Amino acid sequence: MATLLCEGCEEPIETDDSHIDFNGEDWHEACFEVSGGATYCCGMMYDDGEATCLSCGEPL
């Protein structure tokens, strides 16, 4: 089995670690919580790097 790497800290995710699969990306649960997780506005989900809502124009 391939070793999973956390998108947040880039460290291996061990089999006994709590982890989250978010949109095909693997995260330690703690790293995902610290990162703030996904950003939502007007019912849409945005990835990191988005600055404004495409629907209402408000900052995320």
Secondary structure by P-SEA (a helix, b strand, c coil): cbbbbbccccccccccccccccccccccaaaaaaaccccccccccccccccccccccccc
